Amino acid sequence: MPHSKLKDIEKFILSKRAAAVRKIDPRKVVTAEWVRMKCQYGCGGFGEHLTCPPYSPTPERTRRMLDEYSVALLIHWGDGHSDRKTLAAIEREAFLAGYYKAFILAGGPCHLCRECNVKGTCRHPYESRPAMEACGIDVYQTARDAGFPIEVVTCHEDKPNFYTLLLIE
């Protein structure tokens, strides 16, 4: 795929109010079992969304998937994360640019529905994507390794940093 198409995707992402975009090697995305356990034992939304555990891919499956890609774009949203419809638009833009394997991983739980249909199929399959954390991605280490800021938020005055990951080939 030509380098100019990748630059066009990065421009499109920035037009959606991302703070920054950085190309990284998918092999550098850190996966770990403990991350998914934090979702199970630390998140009040466990089991309430098809994009989260126990429905989301395991860290092992995520690692296998990451290894099928040669390029990842780590998207930094600053202290405001983007909605699932924006992420779907980014994935679609990459697909239409010729990156037919484009797949985006979100940050945090999906809120497309007031109540997720966990006993059936997703009502928004074109917009809904699993959270990186739910798939076992250590967002903290991955962001730090890419040179992005991220710290534990310890009080209301602290500004969080939100990230998503676009996989392309």
N, C-alpha and C positions, 0 to 999 in steps of 0.2 A: 504494500500500500504506500503511495507517495507520502512523503513527509508533509507536504502542503495540506493534505486531507486531515492529518493529525492536528496541525495548527488550526485548521478551520473548526475542528471539534472543540479544541481548547478555547477558541474565541467564543463559540456558541455557549459553552459552559460559563464563561465569565460574563456573558450577556444575561445570564440567569441569576446574577448577583452573587456568584461565588467569589470568595475573597482571593483565592489562588488555586492553581492547578499544577500538579507536578507529575511528570511521567516517572514511573518506577517499574522495576522488574517484579513481576508477580511472584517470583521465587523469594523476594524480600518481604512479602506480606507475611507477618508472623501469625501463626495459628497455634492454639493451645487448648487443651481440655478444660483448664481452670476457667477460661472465659465463659464458656457455655454453662459451667456450674454456677457462676455468678448470676447468670440469668435465672437459673432454677432456684437458687438460694440467695435472693437479694433483690429480685424484681417482683413487684406486686402484679405484674401482667403475665407471669409465667402461665402458659397453657391457654391464654385468652386470645391469641392471634395466630393465624396460620403461618405468619412470617417469623414466629418466635419458637423457641423450644416448647414442647418436644417435637414440633412439626417441621422446624427448619433443618437444613442439612447439618450433619455432625462436623466437628473440626476435621476429622479424617476425610470425609467426603469433600469438604471445602478445599482442603489441601490438594486433593486429586484434581479438582476442577481448576484451581489456580494454576496448577502445573500444565494445563492445556492451553494457556495463554502466554504470549510473549510480551505484551504491553498492558500496563495498568495505569490509569490516571487517578491519582489520589486527589480528591476535591475537598478543599478546605472552605467551609461556609462561614467561618468566623463564629460569632456567638449566636447566630440564628441558623437553624437548619432548614433545609428546603423540604417542600412537600413531595409526596409520592408522584403527583402529576408532573411536576418539574423534572423529577428523576426519570420518569417514563419518557418525557420529551427528549432528554439528553440521550438516553439509550436509543431511541428511535432515530435521532439525528445521526448517531454513529452508525447505526444499521444502514440507513439510506446513503451514507457516505461510502458504503462498500464493506464495512466491518460487520459481516453477517453474523459473527459470533458475539456481538456486543451484548454485555450483560452488566447491569448495575446493581450494586449492593448498597442498601440504605444504611442509615444510622437510627437506632431506636425503633420502638414498636410502630406498626402501621395504625393509622387512624382514619382510613378511608371509610370505614363503616362505624356506626355507633356501637354495634355489637358484631364481632366477627362470627362467621358461619363455620366454626371449628368442627362441626359434625358433618360438613358437606364440602362443597368446592368454593373457592374464592369467588366473590361477586365482582371483583375488579382485577382479573388476571393480567390485564395489560399495564396496570399501574402498580400493582402490589409486588414488592421485592423484599426478600429477607434482610434483616438487619445484620450488619457485619458481626456484631457482638454475638448475635444469636447463632451464627455459623461458626463461632469459635475464633474469630479474628481478634487479635490483641491490637485494638485501635491505638492505644497509647504508644506501644512500642513501634508499631508500623509508622505512625505519624512522626514520632521522634526520630526514627531512623531516616525518614525522608526530609528531615530538617524543619518540620512544622512544630508550632507551639501546641502543647497540650499538658494540662496539669489537673490534678484532682480538684474539683470544686468543693471548697470547705465551708463556704458561707454565701449568703445571697448577694454580697457585693462582688464575689468572684465572677469573672466572665468565662463561660464554658467555650470550648472549641468543638465544632461539629464537623464530621467528615463523611464522605461517601466514596465509593470505589467503583470506577468504570473499567471493566475488563474488555479489551479489544484484541483482535488478531488480524 
